[in-house]
Amino acid sequence: MEKPDFEDYVESVLRIVEQIPRGRVTTYGLIAEAVGHRGPRQVGKVMSLYGGPVPWWRVVRADGSLPDSHGPEARQAYLGEGTPLRPSGSVDLAEAVWLPPDIHRPDP
């Protein structure tokens, strides 16, 4: 199977992020799994370079946290959208996780 080029990968990642409903989140790893190529760090790279126009705050680490630099702005978005939060301020994944649709399935 041929790996998609980086532009296709970026479009696939951003397309998933655009689908995350208000008040919900998904993880870098779940997006990587749905896209079917590369891993969570590459999703993070896409988000850092191209994620400005999409709801980037809805993509979190596997523990429900965001990088420290995103905290204040993301927290305002979470409060505005009613995203379930833990007392620590991280997202309560048990309540807020959204599973991306499978947009790629590897050939058997």
Chimera marker file (.cmm) of the C-alpha trace (Angstrom):
<marker_set name="trace">
<marker id="1" x="0.000" y="0.000" z="0.000" r="1" g="1" b="0" radius="0.5"/>
<marker id="2" x="1.306" y="3.435" z="-0.909" r="1" g="1" b="0" radius="0.5"/>
<marker id="3" x="1.614" y="6.018" z="1.866" r="1" g="1" b="0" radius="0.5"/>
<marker id="4" x="-0.219" y="9.276" z="1.239" r="1" g="1" b="0" radius="0.5"/>
<marker id="5" x="1.845" y="12.361" z="0.649" r="1" g="1" b="0" radius="0.5"/>
<marker id="6" x="2.100" y="14.933" z="3.400" r="1" g="1" b="0" radius="0.5"/>
<marker id="7" x="-0.526" y="17.264" z="1.904" r="1" g="1" b="0" radius="0.5"/>
<marker id="8" x="-3.093" y="14.451" z="1.829" r="1" g="1" b="0" radius="0.5"/>
<marker id="9" x="-2.157" y="13.555" z="5.391" r="1" g="1" b="0" radius="0.5"/>
<marker id="10" x="-2.627" y="17.148" z="6.546" r="1" g="1" b="0" radius="0.5"/>
<marker id="11" x="-6.031" y="17.342" z="4.843" r="1" g="1" b="0" radius="0.5"/>
<marker id="12" x="-7.122" y="14.055" z="6.425" r="1" g="1" b="0" radius="0.5"/>
<marker id="13" x="-6.114" y="15.189" z="9.911" r="1" g="1" b="0" radius="0.5"/>
<marker id="14" x="-7.774" y="18.599" z="9.583" r="1" g="1" b="0" radius="0.5"/>
<marker id="15" x="-10.939" y="17.051" z="8.128" r="1" g="1" b="0" radius="0.5"/>
<marker id="16" x="-11.292" y="14.915" z="11.256" r="1" g="1" b="0" radius="0.5"/>
<marker id="17" x="-10.673" y="17.862" z="13.581" r="1" g="1" b="0" radius="0.5"/>
<marker id="18" x="-13.386" y="19.861" z="11.805" r="1" g="1" b="0" radius="0.5"/>
<marker id="19" x="-15.880" y="17.068" z="12.590" r="1" g="1" b="0" radius="0.5"/>
<marker id="20" x="-15.351" y="17.068" z="16.369" r="1" g="1" b="0" radius="0.5"/>
<marker id="21" x="-18.594" y="18.343" z="17.908" r="1" g="1" b="0" radius="0.5"/>
<marker id="22" x="-18.707" y="21.288" z="20.306" r="1" g="1" b="0" radius="0.5"/>
<marker id="23" x="-18.119" y="20.212" z="23.882" r="1" g="1" b="0" radius="0.5"/>
<marker id="24" x="-16.276" y="17.052" z="22.803" r="1" g="1" b="0" radius="0.5"/>
<marker id="25" x="-12.632" y="16.187" z="22.198" r="1" g="1" b="0" radius="0.5"/>
<marker id="26" x="-10.518" y="13.489" z="20.625" r="1" g="1" b="0" radius="0.5"/>
<marker id="27" x="-6.868" y="12.593" z="21.061" r="1" g="1" b="0" radius="0.5"/>
<marker id="28" x="-3.851" y="12.870" z="18.818" r="1" g="1" b="0" radius="0.5"/>
<marker id="29" x="-3.592" y="9.079" z="18.932" r="1" g="1" b="0" radius="0.5"/>
<marker id="30" x="-7.215" y="8.465" z="17.920" r="1" g="1" b="0" radius="0.5"/>
<marker id="31" x="-6.781" y="10.772" z="14.941" r="1" g="1" b="0" radius="0.5"/>
<marker id="32" x="-3.580" y="8.953" z="13.955" r="1" g="1" b="0" radius="0.5"/>
<marker id="33" x="-5.425" y="5.639" z="14.197" r="1" g="1" b="0" radius="0.5"/>
<marker id="34" x="-8.326" y="6.900" z="12.079" r="1" g="1" b="0" radius="0.5"/>
<marker id="35" x="-6.036" y="8.286" z="9.391" r="1" g="1" b="0" radius="0.5"/>
<marker id="36" x="-4.108" y="5.020" z="9.341" r="1" g="1" b="0" radius="0.5"/>
<marker id="37" x="-0.629" y="6.422" z="8.862" r="1" g="1" b="0" radius="0.5"/>
<marker id="38" x="2.084" y="7.823" z="11.081" r="1" g="1" b="0" radius="0.5"/>
<marker id="39" x="1.437" y="8.420" z="14.781" r="1" g="1" b="0" radius="0.5"/>
<marker id="40" x="0.251" y="10.928" z="17.400" r="1" g="1" b="0" radius="0.5"/>
<marker id="41" x="3.400" y="13.043" z="17.192" r="1" g="1" b="0" radius="0.5"/>
<marker id="42" x="2.868" y="13.571" z="13.481" r="1" g="1" b="0" radius="0.5"/>
<marker id="43" x="-0.735" y="14.598" z="14.168" r="1" g="1" b="0" radius="0.5"/>
<marker id="44" x="0.667" y="17.081" z="16.692" r="1" g="1" b="0" radius="0.5"/>
<marker id="45" x="3.036" y="18.406" z="14.039" r="1" g="1" b="0" radius="0.5"/>
<marker id="46" x="0.142" y="18.895" z="11.621" r="1" g="1" b="0" radius="0.5"/>
<marker id="47" x="-1.858" y="20.679" z="14.293" r="1" g="1" b="0" radius="0.5"/>
<marker id="48" x="1.039" y="22.952" z="15.243" r="1" g="1" b="0" radius="0.5"/>
<marker id="49" x="1.712" y="23.932" z="11.633" r="1" g="1" b="0" radius="0.5"/>
<marker id="50" x="-1.791" y="23.973" z="10.109" r="1" g="1" b="0" radius="0.5"/>
<marker id="51" x="-4.330" y="23.685" z="12.934" r="1" g="1" b="0" radius="0.5"/>
<marker id="52" x="-5.029" y="27.380" z="13.509" r="1" g="1" b="0" radius="0.5"/>
<marker id="53" x="-8.216" y="27.549" z="11.395" r="1" g="1" b="0" radius="0.5"/>
<marker id="54" x="-9.788" y="24.412" z="12.920" r="1" g="1" b="0" radius="0.5"/>
<marker id="55" x="-10.976" y="23.859" z="16.531" r="1" g="1" b="0" radius="0.5"/>
<marker id="56" x="-7.493" y="22.785" z="17.720" r="1" g="1" b="0" radius="0.5"/>
<marker id="57" x="-8.525" y="22.867" z="21.403" r="1" g="1" b="0" radius="0.5"/>
<marker id="58" x="-10.683" y="19.809" z="20.746" r="1" g="1" b="0" radius="0.5"/>
<marker id="59" x="-7.550" y="17.684" z="20.195" r="1" g="1" b="0" radius="0.5"/>
<marker id="60" x="-5.884" y="16.658" z="23.442" r="1" g="1" b="0" radius="0.5"/>
<marker id="61" x="-3.258" y="14.285" z="24.769" r="1" g="1" b="0" radius="0.5"/>
<marker id="62" x="-4.254" y="10.782" z="25.839" r="1" g="1" b="0" radius="0.5"/>
<marker id="63" x="-4.559" y="12.007" z="29.456" r="1" g="1" b="0" radius="0.5"/>
<marker id="64" x="-6.956" y="14.825" z="28.497" r="1" g="1" b="0" radius="0.5"/>
<marker id="65" x="-4.384" y="17.597" z="28.747" r="1" g="1" b="0" radius="0.5"/>
<marker id="66" x="-3.069" y="20.130" z="26.254" r="1" g="1" b="0" radius="0.5"/>
<marker id="67" x="0.422" y="21.547" z="25.973" r="1" g="1" b="0" radius="0.5"/>
<marker id="68" x="0.886" y="24.260" z="28.636" r="1" g="1" b="0" radius="0.5"/>
<marker id="69" x="1.030" y="26.992" z="26.011" r="1" g="1" b="0" radius="0.5"/>
<marker id="70" x="-2.558" y="26.214" z="24.952" r="1" g="1" b="0" radius="0.5"/>
<marker id="71" x="-4.075" y="26.164" z="28.436" r="1" g="1" b="0" radius="0.5"/>
<marker id="72" x="-5.712" y="29.564" z="28.951" r="1" g="1" b="0" radius="0.5"/>
<marker id="73" x="-7.199" y="29.913" z="25.466" r="1" g="1" b="0" radius="0.5"/>
<marker id="74" x="-8.349" y="26.300" z="25.371" r="1" g="1" b="0" radius="0.5"/>
<marker id="75" x="-9.915" y="26.547" z="28.837" r="1" g="1" b="0" radius="0.5"/>
<marker id="76" x="-12.049" y="29.483" z="27.688" r="1" g="1" b="0" radius="0.5"/>
<marker id="77" x="-13.192" y="27.450" z="24.682" r="1" g="1" b="0" radius="0.5"/>
<marker id="78" x="-14.001" y="24.449" z="26.918" r="1" g="1" b="0" radius="0.5"/>
<marker id="79" x="-16.044" y="26.597" z="29.274" r="1" g="1" b="0" radius="0.5"/>
<marker id="80" x="-17.850" y="28.245" z="26.366" r="1" g="1" b="0" radius="0.5"/>
<marker id="81" x="-18.686" y="24.881" z="24.794" r="1" g="1" b="0" radius="0.5"/>
<marker id="82" x="-19.540" y="23.086" z="28.023" r="1" g="1" b="0" radius="0.5"/>
<marker id="83" x="-16.739" y="20.527" z="27.653" r="1" g="1" b="0" radius="0.5"/>
<marker id="84" x="-16.575" y="18.268" z="30.734" r="1" g="1" b="0" radius="0.5"/>
<marker id="85" x="-13.459" y="19.101" z="32.771" r="1" g="1" b="0" radius="0.5"/>
<marker id="86" x="-11.743" y="17.471" z="35.739" r="1" g="1" b="0" radius="0.5"/>
<marker id="87" x="-10.876" y="19.536" z="38.829" r="1" g="1" b="0" radius="0.5"/>
<marker id="88" x="-7.267" y="19.625" z="37.528" r="1" g="1" b="0" radius="0.5"/>
<marker id="89" x="-8.484" y="21.572" z="34.472" r="1" g="1" b="0" radius="0.5"/>
<marker id="90" x="-7.809" y="18.802" z="31.978" r="1" g="1" b="0" radius="0.5"/>
<marker id="91" x="-10.634" y="17.390" z="29.897" r="1" g="1" b="0" radius="0.5"/>
<marker id="92" x="-12.624" y="14.520" z="31.398" r="1" g="1" b="0" radius="0.5"/>
<marker id="93" x="-12.103" y="12.035" z="28.568" r="1" g="1" b="0" radius="0.5"/>
<marker id="94" x="-14.579" y="9.548" z="29.997" r="1" g="1" b="0" radius="0.5"/>
<marker id="95" x="-17.296" y="12.146" z="29.439" r="1" g="1" b="0" radius="0.5"/>
<marker id="96" x="-16.004" y="14.115" z="26.468" r="1" g="1" b="0" radius="0.5"/>
<marker id="97" x="-14.206" y="11.747" z="24.090" r="1" g="1" b="0" radius="0.5"/>
<marker id="98" x="-15.421" y="11.627" z="20.495" r="1" g="1" b="0" radius="0.5"/>
<marker id="99" x="-14.300" y="8.747" z="18.312" r="1" g="1" b="0" radius="0.5"/>
<marker id="100" x="-13.344" y="9.786" z="14.790" r="1" g="1" b="0" radius="0.5"/>
<marker id="101" x="-14.899" y="7.929" z="11.882" r="1" g="1" b="0" radius="0.5"/>
<marker id="102" x="-12.572" y="5.456" z="10.231" r="1" g="1" b="0" radius="0.5"/>
<marker id="103" x="-11.396" y="7.193" z="7.121" r="1" g="1" b="0" radius="0.5"/>
<marker id="104" x="-8.748" y="4.603" z="6.333" r="1" g="1" b="0" radius="0.5"/>
<marker id="105" x="-8.646" y="0.868" z="6.881" r="1" g="1" b="0" radius="0.5"/>
<marker id="106" x="-5.430" y="-0.972" z="5.988" r="1" g="1" b="0" radius="0.5"/>
<marker id="107" x="-5.796" y="-3.695" z="3.412" r="1" g="1" b="0" radius="0.5"/>
<marker id="108" x="-5.978" y="-7.189" z="4.981" r="1" g="1" b="0" radius="0.5"/>
<link id1="1" id2="2" r="1" g="1" b="0" radius="0.2"/>
<link id1="2" id2="3" r="1" g="1" b="0" radius="0.2"/>
<link id1="3" id2="4" r="1" g="1" b="0" radius="0.2"/>
<link id1="4" id2="5" r="1" g="1" b="0" radius="0.2"/>
<link id1="5" id2="6" r="1" g="1" b="0" radius="0.2"/>
<link id1="6" id2="7" r="1" g="1" b="0" radius="0.2"/>
<link id1="7" id2="8" r="1" g="1" b="0" radius="0.2"/>
<link id1="8" id2="9" r="1" g="1" b="0" radius="0.2"/>
<link id1="9" id2="10" r="1" g="1" b="0" radius="0.2"/>
<link id1="10" id2="11" r="1" g="1" b="0" radius="0.2"/>
<link id1="11" id2="12" r="1" g="1" b="0" radius="0.2"/>
<link id1="12" id2="13" r="1" g="1" b="0" radius="0.2"/>
<link id1="13" id2="14" r="1" g="1" b="0" radius="0.2"/>
<link id1="14" id2="15" r="1" g="1" b="0" radius="0.2"/>
<link id1="15" id2="16" r="1" g="1" b="0" radius="0.2"/>
<link id1="16" id2="17" r="1" g="1" b="0" radius="0.2"/>
<link id1="17" id2="18" r="1" g="1" b="0" radius="0.2"/>
<link id1="18" id2="19" r="1" g="1" b="0" radius="0.2"/>
<link id1="19" id2="20" r="1" g="1" b="0" radius="0.2"/>
<link id1="20" id2="21" r="1" g="1" b="0" radius="0.2"/>
<link id1="21" id2="22" r="1" g="1" b="0" radius="0.2"/>
<link id1="22" id2="23" r="1" g="1" b="0" radius="0.2"/>
<link id1="23" id2="24" r="1" g="1" b="0" radius="0.2"/>
<link id1="24" id2="25" r="1" g="1" b="0" radius="0.2"/>
<link id1="25" id2="26" r="1" g="1" b="0" radius="0.2"/>
<link id1="26" id2="27" r="1" g="1" b="0" radius="0.2"/>
<link id1="27" id2="28" r="1" g="1" b="0" radius="0.2"/>
<link id1="28" id2="29" r="1" g="1" b="0" radius="0.2"/>
<link id1="29" id2="30" r="1" g="1" b="0" radius="0.2"/>
<link id1="30" id2="31" r="1" g="1" b="0" radius="0.2"/>
<link id1="31" id2="32" r="1" g="1" b="0" radius="0.2"/>
<link id1="32" id2="33" r="1" g="1" b="0" radius="0.2"/>
<link id1="33" id2="34" r="1" g="1" b="0" radius="0.2"/>
<link id1="34" id2="35" r="1" g="1" b="0" radius="0.2"/>
<link id1="35" id2="36" r="1" g="1" b="0" radius="0.2"/>
<link id1="36" id2="37" r="1" g="1" b="0" radius="0.2"/>
<link id1="37" id2="38" r="1" g="1" b="0" radius="0.2"/>
<link id1="38" id2="39" r="1" g="1" b="0" radius="0.2"/>
<link id1="39" id2="40" r="1" g="1" b="0" radius="0.2"/>
<link id1="40" id2="41" r="1" g="1" b="0" radius="0.2"/>
<link id1="41" id2="42" r="1" g="1" b="0" radius="0.2"/>
<link id1="42" id2="43" r="1" g="1" b="0" radius="0.2"/>
<link id1="43" id2="44" r="1" g="1" b="0" radius="0.2"/>
<link id1="44" id2="45" r="1" g="1" b="0" radius="0.2"/>
<link id1="45" id2="46" r="1" g="1" b="0" radius="0.2"/>
<link id1="46" id2="47" r="1" g="1" b="0" radius="0.2"/>
<link id1="47" id2="48" r="1" g="1" b="0" radius="0.2"/>
<link id1="48" id2="49" r="1" g="1" b="0" radius="0.2"/>
<link id1="49" id2="50" r="1" g="1" b="0" radius="0.2"/>
<link id1="50" id2="51" r="1" g="1" b="0" radius="0.2"/>
<link id1="51" id2="52" r="1" g="1" b="0" radius="0.2"/>
<link id1="52" id2="53" r="1" g="1" b="0" radius="0.2"/>
<link id1="53" id2="54" r="1" g="1" b="0" radius="0.2"/>
<link id1="54" id2="55" r="1" g="1" b="0" radius="0.2"/>
<link id1="55" id2="56" r="1" g="1" b="0" radius="0.2"/>
<link id1="56" id2="57" r="1" g="1" b="0" radius="0.2"/>
<link id1="57" id2="58" r="1" g="1" b="0" radius="0.2"/>
<link id1="58" id2="59" r="1" g="1" b="0" radius="0.2"/>
<link id1="59" id2="60" r="1" g="1" b="0" radius="0.2"/>
<link id1="60" id2="61" r="1" g="1" b="0" radius="0.2"/>
<link id1="61" id2="62" r="1" g="1" b="0" radius="0.2"/>
<link id1="62" id2="63" r="1" g="1" b="0" radius="0.2"/>
<link id1="63" id2="64" r="1" g="1" b="0" radius="0.2"/>
<link id1="64" id2="65" r="1" g="1" b="0" radius="0.2"/>
<link id1="65" id2="66" r="1" g="1" b="0" radius="0.2"/>
<link id1="66" id2="67" r="1" g="1" b="0" radius="0.2"/>
<link id1="67" id2="68" r="1" g="1" b="0" radius="0.2"/>
<link id1="68" id2="69" r="1" g="1" b="0" radius="0.2"/>
<link id1="69" id2="70" r="1" g="1" b="0" radius="0.2"/>
<link id1="70" id2="71" r="1" g="1" b="0" radius="0.2"/>
<link id1="71" id2="72" r="1" g="1" b="0" radius="0.2"/>
<link id1="72" id2="73" r="1" g="1" b="0" radius="0.2"/>
<link id1="73" id2="74" r="1" g="1" b="0" radius="0.2"/>
<link id1="74" id2="75" r="1" g="1" b="0" radius="0.2"/>
<link id1="75" id2="76" r="1" g="1" b="0" radius="0.2"/>
<link id1="76" id2="77" r="1" g="1" b="0" radius="0.2"/>
<link id1="77" id2="78" r="1" g="1" b="0" radius="0.2"/>
<link id1="78" id2="79" r="1" g="1" b="0" radius="0.2"/>
<link id1="79" id2="80" r="1" g="1" b="0" radius="0.2"/>
<link id1="80" id2="81" r="1" g="1" b="0" radius="0.2"/>
<link id1="81" id2="82" r="1" g="1" b="0" radius="0.2"/>
<link id1="82" id2="83" r="1" g="1" b="0" radius="0.2"/>
<link id1="83" id2="84" r="1" g="1" b="0" radius="0.2"/>
<link id1="84" id2="85" r="1" g="1" b="0" radius="0.2"/>
<link id1="85" id2="86" r="1" g="1" b="0" radius="0.2"/>
<link id1="86" id2="87" r="1" g="1" b="0" radius="0.2"/>
<link id1="87" id2="88" r="1" g="1" b="0" radius="0.2"/>
<link id1="88" id2="89" r="1" g="1" b="0" radius="0.2"/>
<link id1="89" id2="90" r="1" g="1" b="0" radius="0.2"/>
<link id1="90" id2="91" r="1" g="1" b="0" radius="0.2"/>
<link id1="91" id2="92" r="1" g="1" b="0" radius="0.2"/>
<link id1="92" id2="93" r="1" g="1" b="0" radius="0.2"/>
<link id1="93" id2="94" r="1" g="1" b="0" radius="0.2"/>
<link id1="94" id2="95" r="1" g="1" b="0" radius="0.2"/>
<link id1="95" id2="96" r="1" g="1" b="0" radius="0.2"/>
<link id1="96" id2="97" r="1" g="1" b="0" radius="0.2"/>
<link id1="97" id2="98" r="1" g="1" b="0" radius="0.2"/>
<link id1="98" id2="99" r="1" g="1" b="0" radius="0.2"/>
<link id1="99" id2="100" r="1" g="1" b="0" radius="0.2"/>
<link id1="100" id2="101" r="1" g="1" b="0" radius="0.2"/>
<link id1="101" id2="102" r="1" g="1" b="0" radius="0.2"/>
<link id1="102" id2="103" r="1" g="1" b="0" radius="0.2"/>
<link id1="103" id2="104" r="1" g="1" b="0" radius="0.2"/>
<link id1="104" id2="105" r="1" g="1" b="0" radius="0.2"/>
<link id1="105" id2="106" r="1" g="1" b="0" radius="0.2"/>
<link id1="106" id2="107" r="1" g="1" b="0" radius="0.2"/>
<link id1="107" id2="108" r="1" g="1" b="0" radius="0.2"/>
</marker_set>
